Amino acid sequence: MIKTVIFGVAVALAPLAASAQATLTAETTTPGSTPHYIDTTLAAILDSAGVATVQITEGATLTNSVQAVAQGRLDMAPAPLILPFLLSRGIGPYSGVGPEDGAEMASNLRVLFWNSGSAQIFAYYNNNPVEDIRSLDGLRIWNGPPRGAALTSGRAMIQLLSGAKDGEGYEGIQTAWPDTVSSITGGGADAWTIPEGLPSGREIAIAAAGGITMHDVPSDLLASKLGQQILAAPGHAPYSVPVEAFRAAYAGNDITIVTDDDTFDSFATAFGQIVNASMDDDLAYQITKAYLDGEQRFIEGSPRGPFSMLSFGDIDGVSQGACGAVQIKMHNGAIRAFEEAGHSVADCLRP
């Protein structure tokens, strides 16, 4: 269900604070996801710092959110970096926009900060096990919402594991994000692949209906030509966490973790917190400064905090999933905040 929550209403209504504190609109994903945790934590930090009141719409489709920011209809959103890439070319979910208008819209996007906290996983119920994750033909697999970055990554995951393509080797099942858990627990899929933060409230909810097994990408597949292409694809970044830390994150839940070595390895969904280029430089600076000052709160505020892979240091661009196929820039105000904090910012990210 899509709903809007407002952070800092009391502060915004106070006569002395109203003139100093901006009111921003934002959209994010469903509760329990990494973007949702980051956005709601940021909103609370901005309110505490007196920077802004943030009205957040939850359960949004980020494909639409990115376009809304680019058009100036929305102030802020978390963007899987493949979406600005697709928008800049007017392809995929933005094919109706067209290349020329898409390129113009994408040029309006700016990033305040980065993260890559969602790793692609493959899972199934133990009472209906997948005997070989390299052989997925004939299965019904939930692989994303009806359109967008997650669906692209989900299809890539199944192709990497088994060579199967959606609609050919297997039946791809797609539903809106808020319906994901009910679709899977209701028996609508034999298996699922989702970009998940650690720990994932969604996987815990799915496991509450019965024990599940979760796989990473086998090392030989990740090192293959296709694996390396997927790692370097627009919107992706490498992801590796010690398997014991991964298991500890799900302690107390009926979730089995399977890897072929001592790390959980996959590809991450690279994100940028986007705003429109027209945002006032000082406001972008104040938001980013509050974000950097709030590092401890981000890390310690949730079990997924240490695994959110937020950018609090030097920004080289490549590690963030930019400066390659994805050519999105940072906002000048954000660059100023990072540099004042003593961090370097790659030239390729400067407008």
Salt bridges, closest charged atoms under 4 A:
GLU58 OE1 - LYS3 NZ 4.00
GLU58 OE2 - HIS36 NE2 2.76
ASP166 OD2 - ARG155 NE 2.93
ASP190 OD1 - ARG140 NH2 3.18
GLU196 OE1 - ARG202 NH2 2.92
ASP220 OD1 - ARG134 NH2 2.87
GLU244 OE2 - ARG247 NH1 2.98
ASP281 OD1 - HIS331 ND1 3.86
ASP282 OD1 - ARG336 NH1 3.78
ASP293 OD2 - LYS289 NZ 2.90
ASP314 OD1 - HIS343 ND1 3.98
GLU339 OE2 - ARG350 NH2 2.57
GLU340 OE2 - ARG336 NE 3.40
ASP347 OD1 - ARG350 NE 3.21
